[in-house]
Amino acid sequence: MTMEVYLIQHGRADDCVIDPYARPLTAEGLAQAKRVAEQCRAWDIQLLCASTITRAQQTADSIHEALPDVLRWDLQELEEMNVHDLLTEAAVTPRVATWTDRQLREGWERLWTRVMPAWVRIRIYAQANGLERVAVVAHASTNTLLLLNWLGLDWRARDRVSLALDEGATCKVSLSDADEVRIEWVNRAA
């Protein structure tokens, strides 16, 4: 059996909001979310998994409106890299762009240790229930790690592998029982 995973990058978010975890989608981001929702209907997704951060939730809400009967899981483990990933830091800014190289390495490693078990849980559930089409709405950091995993790499490869993860774009990943992986872009942000 082949499982199709649609990795959806949340729509364009408002850069003017100070709290990086509460940035809502812009009008353009909402339009992107509506377009991807229509695509999800055409793809007949059977399970929708989403980060709990506002912009991913709004993107997932659009999909869920188009497919109200689809099972939806909102998972904190799919959130982008954040201050909680820096276990050794007592005080650090929530803006990842200000982190030191050491903080970033720790953040990527911790993000890996929360995203991979979440993916395993999603895959086991889907396989156990005969689900063949899963959509995951997340962020560039989360989607990067999932793609690296499917390429047989880990979080340390993110510096060597360049992945274009545009806001509102979707990547289709076909996973076979024989551990064959096919990755293709099925839409790009408009």
C-alpha positions in Angstrom: 0.0 0.0 0.0 1.2 3.5 -0.8 0.4 6.4 1.5 0.2 9.9 0.1 1.2 12.6 2.5 0.4 16.2 1.5 2.8 18.5 3.3 1.1 21.9 3.4 3.0 25.0 4.3 0.6 27.4 6.1 -0.5 30.5 4.1 1.2 33.8 4.2 1.1 35.3 7.8 1.1 38.9 9.1 4.7 39.9 9.7 3.6 43.0 11.7 2.4 40.9 14.7 5.0 40.9 17.4 4.2 37.4 18.9 5.6 34.9 16.4 3.2 32.2 17.6 0.1 34.3 17.2 0.7 35.7 13.7 -2.6 35.4 11.8 -2.9 34.8 8.1 -3.1 37.8 5.8 -5.9 38.2 3.2 -3.5 36.6 0.8 -2.8 33.8 3.2 -6.5 33.2 3.7 -6.9 33.0 -0.1 -4.0 30.5 -0.2 -5.7 28.4 2.5 -9.0 28.3 0.6 -7.2 27.2 -2.6 -5.3 24.4 -0.8 -8.6 23.4 0.8 -10.2 22.9 -2.6 -7.1 20.8 -3.6 -7.5 18.7 -0.4 -11.1 18.0 -1.4 -9.9 16.9 -4.9 -7.2 14.7 -3.3 -9.8 13.2 -1.0 -7.6 13.4 2.1 -8.7 11.1 5.0 -6.7 12.6 7.9 -5.8 16.2 8.6 -3.0 16.9 11.0 -2.0 20.5 11.9 0.3 22.5 14.1 -1.4 24.3 16.9 0.1 27.7 16.0 -2.4 30.3 14.7 -1.4 30.5 11.1 -1.4 26.7 10.7 -4.7 26.4 12.5 -6.3 29.0 10.2 -5.0 27.0 7.2 -6.3 23.8 8.6 -9.6 25.5 9.4 -10.1 26.3 5.7 -9.4 22.7 4.8 -11.7 21.4 7.5 -14.5 23.7 6.3 -14.2 22.2 2.8 -14.0 18.6 4.3 -16.0 18.7 7.5 -16.1 14.9 7.9 -12.4 14.4 7.7 -10.7 13.4 10.9 -8.6 16.2 12.3 -5.6 16.1 14.7 -4.2 19.3 16.1 -0.7 18.5 17.4 1.6 20.7 19.4 4.5 18.4 18.3 4.1 19.9 14.8 4.7 23.5 15.9 7.7 25.3 14.5 10.9 25.6 16.4 10.2 27.7 19.6 11.7 28.7 22.9 10.5 25.4 24.5 13.0 23.6 22.3 15.8 25.4 24.2 15.9 23.4 27.4 19.1 24.8 28.6 18.2 28.5 28.3 16.4 30.3 31.1 15.7 33.4 29.1 15.7 33.6 25.3 13.8 35.7 22.8 10.9 33.9 21.0 12.3 35.2 17.7 14.4 32.3 16.3 16.2 34.7 13.9 18.0 36.2 17.0 19.3 32.9 18.3 23.0 32.0 18.4 24.4 29.1 16.3 24.5 27.0 19.5 20.9 27.8 20.3 19.8 27.0 16.7 21.6 23.6 16.8 19.9 22.7 20.1 16.5 24.0 18.7 16.8 21.9 15.5 17.8 18.8 17.5 14.8 19.2 19.9 12.4 19.9 17.1 13.6 16.7 15.5 12.9 14.8 18.7 9.3 16.0 18.8 8.4 15.9 15.1 9.6 12.4 14.4 7.5 10.6 17.1 4.5 12.6 16.0 5.0 11.4 12.4 5.4 7.8 13.6 2.1 8.1 15.5 0.4 9.6 12.4 1.7 6.9 10.1 0.8 4.0 12.5 -2.7 5.3 12.9 -3.2 5.8 9.2 -1.8 2.3 8.4 -3.9 0.7 11.1 -7.0 2.3 9.8 -6.3 1.9 6.1 -5.9 5.6 5.4 -4.0 6.3 2.3 -4.2 10.2 2.1 -3.0 12.4 4.9 -2.5 16.1 5.0 -0.1 17.8 7.4 -0.3 21.6 7.8 2.8 22.9 9.4 5.8 25.3 9.2 9.0 25.5 7.2 11.1 24.1 10.0 8.7 21.2 10.7 8.2 20.4 7.0 11.9 20.6 6.4 12.5 17.9 9.0 9.8 15.6 7.7 11.2 15.9 4.1 14.8 15.2 5.4 13.5 12.2 7.2 11.9 10.8 4.1 15.1 11.5 2.2 16.9 9.2 4.7 18.6 12.2 6.5 18.3 13.8 9.9 18.2 17.4 11.3 21.9 17.9 10.8 21.5 17.8 7.0 19.4 21.0 6.9 22.5 23.0 6.2 23.4 20.8 3.2 20.0 20.4 1.6 18.1 23.4 0.3 14.3 23.0 0.3 12.0 25.7 -1.1 9.0 25.8 1.3 6.9 28.8 0.1 4.0 29.9 2.2 0.8 28.2 0.9 2.7 25.6 -1.1 2.1 21.8 -1.0 4.4 18.9 -1.4 3.1 15.4 -2.2 5.1 12.6 -0.7 4.3 9.0 -1.7 5.5 6.4 0.8 5.4 2.8 -0.2 5.6 -0.3 2.0 8.9 -1.0 0.3 10.3 2.2 1.7 10.3 3.9 -1.6 9.8 7.6 -1.4 8.6 10.0 -4.2 8.5 13.7 -3.5 6.9 16.2 -5.9 5.5 19.7 -5.6 1.8 19.7 -6.5 1.3 23.4 -6.2 3.2 26.6 -5.6 2.0 29.7 -3.8 0.3 32.1 -6.1 
